[in-house]
Amino acid sequence: MDTAHHMILYGCKTPYATQGYWDCGKELGMCRDQAKIMYAWARNAPPTKLPKDVGFKVGGDTRINYFVLQIHYGDVKSFRDHHRDCSGLTLRMTSKPQPFIAGMYLMMSVDTVIPPGKKVTNADIACTYTSSPMYPFAFRTHTHSLGKVVSGYRIRNGQWTQIGRQSPLLPQAFYPATNSIDVKNGDILAARCVFTGEGRTTITQIGGTSNDEMCNFYIMYYMDNSHAVPYMNCGEDGSSELFQNIPSEANIPIPVSPDHMMSMKHESAPHKDAVEPQEPKRDGEVLDQGAHLVEVSDWTEEELQLGQVSGLALNSNGDLIIFHRGDHKWGFNSFNFNHIYQQRDLGPIQQSTIVVMDPVKGKVLKASGRNMFYMPHGITTDKDDNYWVTDVALHQVFKLSSDGKDRQLLVLGEAFEPGSDKKHFCQPTDVAVDPVTGNVFVSDGYCNSRILKFSPEGKYISYWGAGTSDRKRRVSFLIPHSLAFLPDKRELCVADRDHGRIQCFMADTGEFVKEIKKDQFGGEVYAIAYSPAQGGLIYAVNGVPQDGQVEPLQGFVISYSTKEILDSFSPETQEFKVPHDIVVTADGSVFVGDAATDSVMKFIQSAKAEHRSVKKGGIEVQEIEETETFVQANLKPLPKSPAQHPVATVQKIQEPIQKQQQQPLAAPEEKQTTKTVANQSAQGVSTAIITTLLLIPLVIVIAIGVFIRWKKGRMYSDDCQVKLEPSGSAGGILGKIRGKAAGSLNLGNFFATHKGYTRHGFDRLSTEGSDLEKDDEDGTDSENEEYSAPPPPVSSS
């Protein structure tokens, strides 16, 4: 960044030169024809990785036969003393055609003028989209020093949906798109850059030098390769009427502290920071919009002996951290009217108050926190996995080592002394840590209504109270009970418990951003957590208000951008009593700690819950779909025995989508008589089918005998047909295979997709054609075992 301010990669058919370098700003341009932007970088940004099956198409008839790398240098002094610059790009190329072609849509202002000294100047851009559907997966903002925030949106039927929003002074990488959307013909693409002219004595115009300004919003997208357009742009000014409805967030600057900007210097971006954009959306595939959460009962390896569960957190490994009160209880006699703890004579809690667990296996990994706390409340971790905890009895905040030695690395507040100044707390409730700056935020608390900010060393920085968009009606916090830091948005959200609302603030300045308040909360929000998935999701649990329960106790999944509730959930095997804290893991699993039932409940997405037994057996099921399939097996008449036409009907079998079309069913004829799987409803069952089901045991015995004879005498012909015909909704014949060598039928995968069946016992149920060539000696006993299907499940009706 000290040498190359930013770089842009162009694709050209005919560049101005084919050797060396040239000044493209004053003398020549980049290309003799149209210059197509393919990539852009600035300010020590990390690398960008394209999604799978997506690539920029170059060469051939694309009119991109040359790459031209344009480098903007911030200070030519870097080239004194014969210094040579080594800035550049590394590109990965393949000759294999990609199903989806990436492209760049550039939105730019060309005539914005920023008056000197003016606090706010907006540059608005808008164009109607007129091409084939495109799918934005990454965005990038770019201005010079006067830019404060750049935002981009898709407008459809008057609804503004955010594509991306970022400060251009932060690393100018391509960030994942905020929302998973498509852009279709007739939609409007709009962008706004917010500038300030403060500090300037002359007007500032759009231009290429460091004294000028730029307003660019890049959208990296992909399209189907059959109608892909690799480059599009928009430079039209947006009308004031259109931008009257732009979301208010687009007008809120994103402050960047000088120390954060300086931290970007002289640091190479690690590869792990590469943007991992969303995978392409294929036909028949629905992008995840948040599945319903359901409880996982008995998720722990053994019964946990916990006290009142007050706090939950996750470490860098994704392990679950539980903070509980052991044998101490918060009751009516715990504090007096001056908020002084009344049960010091009990001494500190002797049990381990901090328990670390494997969130998948439910196994306790380690425990600590003995003889330290009197009334635990909130817990979080920092980037070094240190614990940050609050104790409402001690009125203190602790930074503890996580190595099990319970070393106190930092203590804020005075033990058992409540207060409201910079050095005291009054029943502090929670802590949040900025993973970038290390700054610490404390919600304080039950008797103070404020958020305090400290440096990583514990030095007081600032504090703020509740926010509002209406300054005439500012309402103070009423127990700021839980905190969630939003690293991708640089915001801190607060659960204002007894006002039943969530408020979010700029972490650097404390400036109010937004408020989320819903009737479904019932006037109480006890805890919140955050996930950057799908552009930002807030997870919350409500509680019982002082004046009685109004709404049911449940958890919520809330869209950060739209503030809408996407899902609500509650346990099935028990009830929420006092859901006190909540965390969400990287895979979307949710844990809720209940202070009344002394328990931690686990919730996962419903699709995962249905196939939990399959996953435990070692099968990875990527995508499951409910389909109605009708399997009919027509058998040739057996010599010296009556003709038999058993029919197997399979309804609502869950099959992996990819395997449904790529692995058609094929089965040798002798095995059809032993495989009848039914999951039928009570209605429409004919007498013939019932009779057939009753004859199954007899059919099995006959089939085994016939099979043995067939092995010896080859009594069957080789022209058996097996047809797999879906019902009308499944759309066509999935497979028609002739002969025993045409393919394979994996009964393990077939039956493991049923609800209620586990993988165990099906690992060897592969009926490849080569299996038929076994010796008679090892075929008789083993085949009875391998080809025996489980009994059909009993119909619930």
C-alpha positions in Angstrom: 0.0 0.0 0.0 2.9 2.4 0.6 4.1 1.8 -3.0 1.1 0.7 -5.1 -2.1 2.4 -4.0 -4.3 0.2 -6.1 -4.2 -2.0 -9.2 -6.8 -2.8 -11.9 -6.6 -5.7 -14.3 -8.0 -5.1 -17.7 -8.8 -7.4 -20.6 -8.0 -6.1 -24.1 -8.1 -7.3 -27.6 -5.5 -4.8 -28.7 -3.5 -3.0 -26.0 -1.6 0.2 -26.6 1.6 -1.7 -26.2 2.7 -5.3 -26.1 6.0 -4.9 -24.3 7.3 -3.0 -21.2 5.2 -0.4 -19.5 3.8 3.0 -20.3 2.1 6.0 -18.6 -1.6 5.2 -19.2 -2.8 8.4 -17.5 -1.3 11.2 -19.5 -0.1 9.8 -22.8 -1.9 6.6 -23.7 -4.9 4.6 -22.4 -4.9 0.9 -21.6 -6.5 -0.6 -24.7 -7.0 0.5 -28.3 -10.5 -1.0 -28.1 -12.8 -1.3 -25.1 -11.1 -1.9 -21.8 -12.8 -4.5 -19.7 -12.2 -4.5 -15.9 -11.6 -8.1 -14.6 -10.3 -7.4 -11.2 -9.2 -4.6 -8.8 -7.1 -4.5 -5.7 -6.2 -1.8 -3.2 -4.9 -1.1 0.3 -3.3 -4.5 1.2 -6.5 -6.4 0.5 -6.5 -10.2 0.8 -6.7 -12.4 -2.4 -10.0 -13.2 -4.0 -11.0 -16.8 -4.8 -13.7 -17.5 -7.3 -16.5 -20.0 -6.5 -16.3 -23.5 -7.9 -17.2 -23.9 -11.6 -16.9 -20.1 -12.1 -14.2 -18.5 -14.2 -13.4 -15.4 -16.4 -13.4 -16.5 -20.0 -10.4 -15.2 -21.9 -8.9 -15.8 -25.4 -10.7 -17.0 -28.4 -13.6 -14.9 -29.4 -13.9 -13.1 -26.0 -12.0 -10.1 -27.3 -9.7 -10.5 -24.3 -6.4 -11.5 -25.8 -4.2 -9.5 -23.6 -4.0 -8.6 -19.9 -3.1 -5.0 -19.0 -2.3 -4.4 -15.3 -2.8 -0.7 -14.4 -1.0 0.3 -11.2 -1.8 3.6 -9.5 1.2 4.7 -7.4 0.5 6.8 -4.3 4.0 8.3 -4.0 6.8 8.4 -6.6 9.3 8.9 -3.8 9.2 5.1 -3.4 11.3 4.9 -6.6 14.2 6.9 -5.5 17.6 5.1 -5.2 16.9 2.9 -8.1 14.1 1.1 -6.3 12.1 -1.3 -8.5 8.5 -2.3 -7.8 7.4 -5.9 -7.6 3.7 -5.4 -7.1 1.5 -7.6 -9.2 -1.1 -10.4 -9.5 -1.0 -14.1 -9.7 -3.7 -15.7 -11.9 -4.8 -19.3 -12.0 -5.8 -20.5 -15.5 -7.3 -23.6 -17.0 -8.3 -24.7 -20.5 -11.4 -26.5 -19.1 -14.6 -24.7 -19.9 -16.5 -23.6 -16.8 -20.3 -23.9 -16.4 -20.6 -20.4 -15.2 -18.8 -17.3 -16.4 -17.7 -14.5 -14.1 -18.1 -10.9 -15.0 -17.7 -7.4 -13.6 -20.4 -4.8 -13.3 -18.9 -1.3 -12.6 -21.1 1.5 -11.2 -19.2 4.8 -11.2 -19.9 8.4 -10.9 -18.3 10.6 -13.5 -19.4 14.2 -12.7 -19.7 14.5 -8.9 -18.3 17.7 -7.4 -17.5 17.9 -3.7 -17.7 21.5 -2.4 -14.9 22.4 0.1 -15.9 22.3 3.7 -19.3 20.7 3.0 -19.9 17.9 5.5 -21.9 15.6 3.3 -22.0 15.1 -0.5 -23.8 12.2 -2.0 -22.9 10.6 -5.4 -25.9 8.6 -6.6 -25.8 6.2 -9.5 -28.6 4.1 -11.0 -29.3 2.1 -14.1 -32.0 -0.3 -15.3 -30.6 -3.8 -15.9 -31.4 -5.2 -19.3 -29.4 -8.4 -19.7 -29.8 -12.1 -18.8 -30.1 -13.0 -15.1 -26.8 -12.5 -13.1 -25.9 -13.6 -9.6 -23.7 -11.2 -7.6 -21.4 -13.0 -5.3 -18.8 -10.4 -4.3 -18.5 -6.6 -4.2 -15.9 -4.0 -3.8 -16.0 -0.3 -3.0 -13.4 2.3 -4.0 -13.0 6.0 -3.3 -10.0 8.2 -2.3 -9.6 9.9 1.1 -12.9 11.8 1.2 -15.1 8.7 0.9 -16.9 7.6 4.1 -19.2 4.8 2.9 -20.3 3.2 -0.4 -23.4 1.1 -0.7 -25.0 -0.9 -3.6 -28.6 -2.2 -4.0 -30.9 -4.0 -6.3 -34.3 -2.4 -6.6 -37.3 -4.7 -7.6 -40.9 -3.6 -7.3 -39.8 -0.7 -5.1 -38.0 -3.0 -2.6 -34.3 -2.1 -2.0 -32.1 -5.2 -1.3 -28.5 -4.6 -0.3 -25.7 -6.1 -2.4 -22.9 -4.7 -0.3 -21.9 -1.8 2.0 -18.4 -1.0 3.1 -16.0 1.8 4.1 -13.6 2.4 1.2 -10.9 3.2 3.8 -10.9 -0.4 5.0 -9.0 -3.0 2.9 -10.5 -2.8 -0.5 -11.1 -6.4 -1.1 -13.9 -8.1 -2.9 -16.2 -9.0 0.0 -19.0 -11.6 -0.2 -22.3 -10.1 -1.2 -24.6 -9.2 1.7 -27.6 -11.1 0.3 -27.9 -14.1 -2.1 -30.0 -12.5 -4.8 -30.3 -12.5 -8.6 -30.6 -9.5 -10.9 -33.1 -9.8 -13.7 -34.2 -7.8 -16.7 -36.1 -4.7 -15.5 -34.5 -4.5 -12.1 -32.7 -1.3 -11.1 -29.1 -1.3 -9.8 -28.3 1.7 -7.6 -25.3 2.8 -5.6 -24.4 5.8 -3.4 -21.0 7.1 -2.3 -21.0 9.5 0.7 -18.2 12.1 0.7 -17.1 14.9 3.0 -15.4 18.1 1.9 -14.2 19.0 5.3 -10.5 19.9 5.3 -10.5 20.9 1.7 -10.2 24.5 0.5 -11.0 23.9 -3.1 -13.6 21.8 -4.9 -12.8 18.1 -5.5 -13.9 16.5 -8.7 -13.8 12.9 -10.0 -10.4 12.1 -11.5 -7.5 9.8 -11.5 -5.0 11.5 -9.2 -4.8 11.3 -5.5 -6.1 14.9 -5.1 -9.2 13.9 -7.1 -11.9 11.6 -5.9 -13.5 8.4 -7.3 -16.9 6.7 -6.6 -16.8 3.1 -7.8 -19.0 0.2 -6.7 -17.9 -3.1 -8.3 -20.2 -6.1 -8.5 -18.5 -9.4 -9.3 -21.2 -11.8 -10.6 -21.6 -15.0 -12.6 -24.0 -16.0 -15.4 -24.7 -19.2 -17.2 -22.0 -19.7 -19.9 -24.6 -20.0 -22.6 -25.5 -16.3 -22.4 -22.8 -14.7 -20.3 -21.8 -11.1 -20.6 -18.3 -10.6 -19.2 -18.4 -6.8 -18.5 -21.1 -4.2 -17.9 -21.1 -0.7 -16.5 -23.3 2.0 -15.3 -22.4 5.7 -15.1 -25.9 7.4 -15.0 -26.8 9.8 -12.2 -29.6 8.6 -10.0 -32.7 10.7 -9.7 -33.5 12.4 -6.4 -37.0 10.9 -6.5 -35.6 7.3 -6.7 -33.0 7.9 -3.9 -35.6 9.3 -1.5 -36.3 5.7 -0.6 -32.7 4.5 -0.2 -32.3 2.7 3.2 -31.0 4.9 5.9 -27.9 2.7 6.4 -26.5 4.0 3.2 -26.2 7.5 4.7 -24.4 6.4 7.9 -20.6 6.7 7.5 -18.4 3.8 8.6 -15.7 5.3 10.8 -12.2 3.9 10.6 -9.9 4.6 13.4 -6.3 5.7 12.5 -4.8 2.8 14.4 -6.9 0.4 12.4 -5.7 2.0 9.2 -2.1 1.9 10.3 -2.4 -1.8 11.2 -2.9 -2.6 7.5 0.6 -1.5 6.6 3.4 -3.8 6.0 1.3 -6.9 6.5 0.9 -9.5 3.8 -2.6 -10.9 3.7 -2.7 -14.6 4.8 -4.3 -17.0 2.3 -6.9 -18.0 4.9 -8.5 -14.5 4.5 -9.3 -15.1 0.9 -12.9 -14.4 0.0 -14.9 -17.6 -0.2 -17.9 -16.5 -2.3 -21.1 -18.4 -2.6 -21.2 -21.4 -4.9 -23.2 -21.0 -8.2 -26.9 -21.6 -8.1 -27.7 -24.5 -10.4 -31.1 -25.4 -11.9 -33.4 -26.9 -9.3 -31.3 -25.7 -6.5 -32.6 -23.3 -3.9 -30.2 -21.1 -2.1 -30.4 -21.6 1.7 -32.6 -19.0 3.2 -32.4 -20.5 6.7 -33.9 -23.9 7.6 -36.1 -24.4 10.6 -34.2 -25.1 13.8 -35.3 -28.2 15.8 -34.0 -29.6 19.1 -31.5 -32.3 19.4 -32.4 -34.4 22.5 -29.6 -36.2 24.5 -26.8 -34.4 22.6 -24.4 -34.7 25.5 -22.3 -37.9 26.0 -23.3 -38.0 29.7 -25.6 -36.0 32.0 -24.1 -32.7 32.9 -24.1 -31.5 36.5 -24.6 -27.8 36.1 -26.0 -25.0 38.2 -27.9 -22.0 36.8 -26.5 -21.6 33.3 -25.8 -17.9 32.8 -23.4 -17.6 29.9 -22.3 -19.4 26.7 -19.4 -18.8 24.3 -17.3 -20.4 21.6 -13.6 -20.6 21.2 -11.5 -20.5 18.0 -11.9 -24.3 17.7 -15.7 -24.0 17.8 -15.8 -25.7 21.2 -18.8 -24.7 23.4 -18.0 -22.9 26.7 -20.6 -23.0 29.5 -20.5 -20.6 32.4 -22.7 -21.7 35.3 -23.2 -20.9 39.0 -22.7 -24.3 40.6 -24.5 -24.5 43.9 -25.1 -20.8 44.1 -28.6 -19.5 43.3 -29.7 -15.9 42.5 -32.7 -15.4 44.7 -34.6 -12.5 46.2 -32.2 -12.4 49.1 -29.0 -12.3 47.1 -28.7 -8.5 46.9 -30.0 -5.6 49.0 -31.5 -2.3 47.7 -28.0 -0.9 47.2 -27.1 -3.9 45.0 -24.6 -5.2 47.5 -24.2 -9.0 47.6 -25.7 -10.4 50.8 -24.3 -14.0 50.7 -20.5 -13.5 50.9 -20.4 -15.9 53.8 -21.1 -18.8 51.4 -17.7 -18.2 49.9 -16.9 -18.6 46.2 -18.3 -21.4 44.2 -16.3 -24.5 44.7 -17.3 -26.3 41.5 -15.8 -25.7 38.1 -17.9 -22.9 36.8 -16.4 -22.9 33.2 -17.0 -26.1 31.2 -15.6 -26.6 27.7 -17.5 -29.2 25.5 -17.3 -30.7 22.1 -20.4 -29.3 20.4 -20.8 -32.3 18.1 -20.0 -35.3 20.3 -21.2 -33.7 23.6 -18.1 -34.7 25.4 -16.6 -32.6 28.2 -13.1 -31.5 27.2 -12.0 -29.6 30.2 -13.2 -27.5 33.2 -11.9 -24.7 35.3 -13.0 -21.7 37.4 -13.1 -23.2 40.9 -13.2 -20.9 44.0 -13.2 -17.7 41.9 -16.8 -16.5 41.4 -19.8 -15.8 43.5 -22.5 -15.1 40.9 -21.3 -15.7 37.3 -23.2 -14.0 34.5 -21.7 -13.3 31.0 -18.8 -14.9 29.1 -17.0 -14.4 25.8 -13.6 -15.1 24.3 -11.0 -13.1 22.5 -8.9 -14.0 19.4 -6.3 -15.6 21.8 -9.1 -17.7 23.4 -8.8 -16.0 26.7 -12.0 -15.9 28.7 -13.7 -12.6 29.5 -16.4 -13.0 32.2 -18.6 -10.9 34.5 -19.6 -11.6 38.1 -22.7 -9.6 39.2 -21.9 -10.2 42.9 -18.3 -9.0 42.6 -19.3 -6.2 40.3 -16.2 -7.1 38.3 -15.0 -8.1 34.8 -12.2 -10.7 34.5 -9.8 -11.7 31.7 -8.7 -15.3 32.4 -6.3 -17.6 30.7 -8.0 -20.7 29.1 -5.1 -23.1 29.8 -6.9 -24.4 32.9 -4.7 -22.6 35.4 -7.3 -19.9 36.1 -4.7 -17.1 35.7 -6.2 -13.6 36.1 -4.8 -11.6 33.3 -6.8 -8.5 33.9 -9.5 -7.4 36.4 -11.8 -4.4 36.0 -13.9 -3.0 38.8 -13.6 -3.3 42.6 -14.7 -6.5 44.4 -18.1 -6.3 46.0 -18.2 -2.5 45.4 -20.9 -1.3 43.0 -20.5 2.1 41.4 -21.2 4.2 38.3 -17.9 5.9 37.5 -15.1 4.8 35.1 -13.6 2.4 37.6 -16.7 0.7 39.0 -19.6 -1.4 37.6 -22.9 -2.2 39.1 -23.8 -5.8 38.3 -22.2 -6.0 34.8 -23.9 -8.5 32.5 -21.8 -9.3 29.5 -18.6 -8.6 27.6 -17.7 -8.4 23.9 -14.3 -8.1 22.4 -13.4 -6.5 19.0 -11.3 -9.2 17.2 -9.4 -6.6 15.3 -8.5 -3.8 17.8 -8.9 -5.9 20.9 -11.1 -3.3 22.5 -13.4 -4.5 25.2 -17.1 -3.6 25.6 -19.0 -4.2 28.9 -22.8 -4.0 29.3 -23.4 -2.4 32.7 -25.9 -3.7 33.7 -28.7 -4.3 36.2 -28.3 -0.9 37.9 -26.4 1.2 35.4 -27.7 1.7 31.9 -24.6 2.0 29.8 -22.1 0.4 27.5 -18.4 1.0 28.5 -15.5 0.7 26.1 -11.9 -0.2 27.3 -8.6 -0.7 25.5 -7.1 -4.3 25.4 -5.1 -3.2 28.5 -8.2 -2.2 30.4 -7.8 1.6 29.9 -11.2 3.4 29.9 -12.0 4.9 26.5 -15.7 5.9 26.4 -19.2 5.0 27.2 -22.7 5.5 25.7 -26.3 4.9 26.5 -29.3 3.8 24.4 -29.7 5.1 20.9 -32.7 6.5 19.0 -33.6 7.9 15.6 -35.8 10.4 17.4 -33.8 12.6 19.7 -36.9 13.9 21.4 -37.9 10.4 22.6 -34.6 8.9 23.8 -35.4 6.0 26.1 -32.5 4.7 28.3 -31.5 1.1 28.5 -33.4 -1.0 30.9 -30.9 -3.7 31.7 -28.5 -4.1 28.8 -28.3 -7.8 29.3 -26.3 -9.3 26.3 -23.8 -8.2 23.7 -22.9 -9.4 20.2 -20.1 -8.1 18.2 -20.6 -8.0 14.4 -17.1 -8.2 13.0 -18.1 -7.9 9.3 -20.1 -4.7 10.0 -17.9 -3.3 12.8 -20.9 -2.9 15.0 -21.9 -3.9 18.5 -25.5 -5.0 19.2 -27.1 -4.9 22.6 -30.1 -6.8 24.0 -32.0 -4.2 26.0 -33.7 -6.8 28.1 -36.7 -5.2 29.7 -37.4 -2.9 26.8 -37.7 -5.9 24.5 -35.4 -4.5 21.8 -32.1 -5.0 20.1 -30.0 -1.9 19.4 -26.9 -1.8 17.2 -24.1 0.8 17.3 -20.9 1.6 15.5 -18.2 -0.1 17.5 -15.6 2.6 16.9 -17.8 5.6 17.8 -20.8 4.3 19.6 -23.0 6.0 17.0 -26.5 4.5 16.9 -27.3 2.4 13.7 -30.6 0.6 14.1 -33.2 -0.9 16.5 -35.1 -4.2 16.2 -38.2 -4.5 18.2 -40.9 -7.1 17.6 -44.2 -7.9 19.2 -43.2 -11.6 19.3 -40.5 -10.7 21.8 -43.2 -10.1 24.3 -41.4 -7.1 25.9 -38.2 -9.0 26.8 -35.0 -9.9 24.9 -32.6 -11.8 27.2 -29.7 -12.7 24.9 -28.5 -12.3 21.3 -25.8 -13.8 19.1 -24.7 -13.1 15.5 -23.7 -15.0 12.4 -22.4 -13.4 9.2 -24.3 -16.0 7.1 -26.8 -14.7 4.5 -25.7 -11.1 4.9 -26.0 -11.2 8.7 -28.3 -13.1 11.0 -29.2 -12.2 14.6 -30.2 -15.0 17.0 -32.2 -14.0 20.1 -34.2 -15.5 23.0 -37.0 -13.7 24.8 -38.1 -14.0 28.4 -40.9 -13.5 30.9 -41.7 -9.8 31.6 -42.3 -8.5 35.1 -46.0 -8.1 34.5 -46.5 -11.7 33.3 -46.0 -13.7 30.2 -47.4 -12.3 27.0 -45.7 -14.2 24.2 -44.4 -17.8 24.3 -40.7 -18.3 25.2 -38.8 -19.1 22.1 -35.7 -18.4 20.0 -35.6 -16.2 16.9 -33.6 -16.0 13.8 -33.7 -12.4 12.5 -32.3 -10.8 9.2 -30.0 -8.0 10.2 -30.7 -6.1 7.0 -34.5 -6.4 6.8 -35.1 -6.8 10.6 -37.6 -9.6 9.7 -38.0 -12.8 11.8 -37.0 -15.6 9.5 -37.6 -18.5 12.0 -38.7 -19.1 15.5 -37.8 -22.3 17.5 -38.4 -23.9 20.9 -37.5 -27.2 22.5 -39.8 -30.2 22.1 -38.7 -32.5 24.9 -38.8 -29.7 27.5 -39.7 -26.1 27.9 -37.8 -22.8 28.0 -38.0 -21.5 31.5 -35.4 -18.7 31.7 -33.4 -18.9 28.4 -30.5 -16.8 29.5 -27.8 -16.9 26.7 -27.5 -18.1 23.2 -24.6 -18.9 20.7 -24.5 -20.0 17.1 -21.7 -22.1 15.6 -20.1 -21.9 12.2 -22.3 -24.7 10.9 -25.5 -23.0 12.1 -26.1 -25.1 15.2 -27.6 -23.1 18.1 -27.1 -23.6 21.8 -29.3 -22.0 24.5 -28.5 -22.0 28.2 -31.4 -22.0 30.6 -30.9 -20.6 34.0 -34.0 -22.2 35.5 -33.6 -25.8 34.2 -29.8 -25.8 34.6 -29.4 -27.1 31.1 -28.0 -26.3 27.7 -30.2 -27.2 24.7 -29.0 -27.8 21.2 -30.8 -27.0 18.0 -29.9 -27.8 14.4 -31.4 -27.3 11.0 -34.4 -29.6 10.4 -32.8 -31.1 7.3 -29.8 -32.2 9.3 -32.0 -33.5 12.1 -33.8 -35.9 9.8 -30.6 -37.5 8.7 -28.6 -37.3 12.0 -28.5 -41.2 12.2 -27.1 -41.4 8.7 -24.4 -38.9 9.4 -23.4 -40.7 12.6 -22.8 -43.7 10.4 -20.2 -41.9 8.4 -22.3 -40.9 5.3 -22.1 -37.4 4.1 -25.4 -36.3 2.8 -25.0 -33.0 1.0 -28.6 -32.4 -0.1 -31.8 -34.3 0.6 -35.0 -33.9 -1.3 -38.4 -35.5 -0.7 -39.6 -37.4 -3.8 -42.4 -39.7 -4.5 -41.0 -42.7 -6.4 -42.8 -45.8 -7.7 -40.5 -48.8 -8.2 -41.9 -51.7 -10.2 -40.1 -55.0 -10.9 -41.4 -57.3 -13.6 -40.1 -60.8 -13.3 -40.0 -63.5 -15.9 -42.0 -66.7 -15.1 -39.9 -69.2 -13.2 -39.5 -72.7 -14.8 -41.4 -75.4 -13.0 -43.0 -72.8 -10.7 -46.0 -70.5 -11.0 -45.5 -67.1 -12.5 -44.9 -64.4 -9.9 -45.3 -60.7 -10.2 -44.4 -59.1 -6.9 -44.7 -55.3 -6.9 -42.6 -53.1 -4.6 -44.1 -49.7 -4.0 -41.9 -47.0 -2.4 -43.4 -43.7 -1.5 -41.7 -40.6 -0.2 -38.2 -42.0 -0.3 -35.5 -39.4 0.5 -32.7 -39.6 -2.0 -29.6 -37.5 -2.5 -30.3 -35.3 -5.5 -27.0 -35.9 -7.2 -27.3 -39.7 -7.0 -30.9 -39.7 -8.2 -29.9 -38.9 -11.8 -26.4 -40.3 -11.9 -26.9 -43.7 -10.3 -29.9 -45.4 -11.8 -31.0 -48.5 -10.1 -30.1 -51.9 -11.5 -30.7 -55.3 -9.9 -30.3 -58.9 -10.9 -33.6 -60.6 -11.2 -33.2 -63.1 -8.3 -33.0 -60.3 -5.7 -36.2 -58.6 -6.6 -38.3 -61.2 -4.8 -36.6 -60.5 -1.5 -36.8 -56.8 -1.6 -40.1 -55.2 -0.9 -40.1 -51.9 0.9 -43.3 -50.2 1.8 -44.2 -46.9 3.3 -47.8 -46.8 2.3 -50.7 -44.7 3.5 -53.8 -46.5 4.6 -55.9 -45.1 1.8 -56.0 -46.7 -1.6 -54.3 -50.0 -0.6 -55.8 -52.7 -2.8 -56.6 -56.2 -1.6 -54.0 -57.6 -4.1 -51.2 -55.6 -2.5 -52.2 -56.6 1.0 -52.3 -60.2 -0.1 -48.9 -59.8 -1.7 -47.5 -58.4 1.6 -48.8 -61.3 3.5 -47.1 -63.7 1.1 -43.7 -62.0 1.6 -42.3 -64.6 4.0 -43.3 -67.5 1.6 -41.9 -65.6 -1.3 -38.6 -65.2 0.5 -38.3 -68.9 1.2 -39.2 -69.8 -2.4 -36.7 -67.1 -3.7 -33.9 -68.5 -1.7 -34.5 -72.0 -3.0 -34.8 -70.8 -6.5 -31.7 -68.7 -6.2 -29.6 -71.7 -5.1 -30.9 -73.7 -8.0 -30.2 -70.9 -10.4 -26.7 -70.7 -9.2 -26.2 -74.3 -10.2 -28.3 -74.5 -13.3 -28.5 -70.9 -14.7 -32.2 -71.2 -15.0 -32.9 -67.5 -15.6 -32.6 -65.6 -18.8 -30.6 -62.5 -19.0 -33.2 -60.1 -20.3 -34.8 -59.1 -17.0 -36.0 -55.5 -16.9 -36.1 -53.2 -14.0 -37.9 -49.9 -14.3 -37.7 -46.9 -11.9 -40.7 -44.7 -12.7 -41.4 -41.6 -10.6 -44.9 -40.4 -10.1 -46.2 -37.6 -12.2 -44.5 -34.9 -10.0 -41.1 -36.4 -10.3 -41.0 -35.8 -14.0 -40.1 -38.7 -16.3 -38.4 -42.0 -16.3 -35.3 -41.8 -14.1 -33.7 -45.0 -15.3 -34.2 -48.1 -17.4 -31.5 -50.7 -17.1 -31.3 -54.0 -18.9 -29.3 -57.0 -17.9 -27.4 -57.9 -14.7 -24.2 -56.0 -15.8 -25.8 -52.7 -16.6 -25.1 -51.1 -13.3 -25.4 -51.4 -9.5 -28.0 -51.1 -6.7 -26.5 -49.9 -3.4 -29.1 -51.0 -0.9 -27.1 -49.2 1.9 -27.7 -45.8 0.3 -31.2 -46.8 -0.7 -32.5 -47.7 2.7 -30.3 -45.3 4.7 -32.3 -42.4 3.1 -35.5 -43.6 4.9 -36.5 -41.8 8.1 -35.8 -44.0 11.0 -33.2 -46.2 9.3 -29.5 -46.0 10.2 -26.5 -46.8 8.1 -25.4 -49.6 10.3 -25.7 -53.0 8.7 -25.8 -51.8 5.1 -22.1 -51.2 4.4 -21.8 -54.4 2.4 -25.1 -54.3 0.6 -23.6 -53.6 -2.9 -25.0 -55.8 -5.6 -22.4 -55.2 -8.3 -22.6 -57.6 -11.2 -19.3 -59.1 -10.1 -21.0 -60.3 -6.9 -22.8 -62.9 -9.0 -19.6 -64.6 -9.9 -18.8 -65.7 -6.4 -18.1 -69.3 -5.6 -21.0 -71.3 -4.3 -19.2 -72.1 -1.1 -19.0 -68.5 0.1 -22.2 -67.3 -1.6 -24.9 -69.3 0.1 -24.5 -68.1 3.7 -23.3 -64.6 3.1 -26.0 -63.8 0.5 -28.8 -64.5 2.9 -27.3 -61.9 5.2 -26.4 -59.3 2.6 -29.6 -59.4 0.6 -32.0 -59.3 3.5 -33.8 -56.1 3.6 -35.1 -54.6 7.0 -38.8 -55.1 7.7 -41.0 -52.3 6.3 -41.8 -49.6 8.8 -45.2 -49.7 10.5 -47.5 -47.1 9.0 -48.3 -44.3 11.4 -51.8 -44.2 10.1 
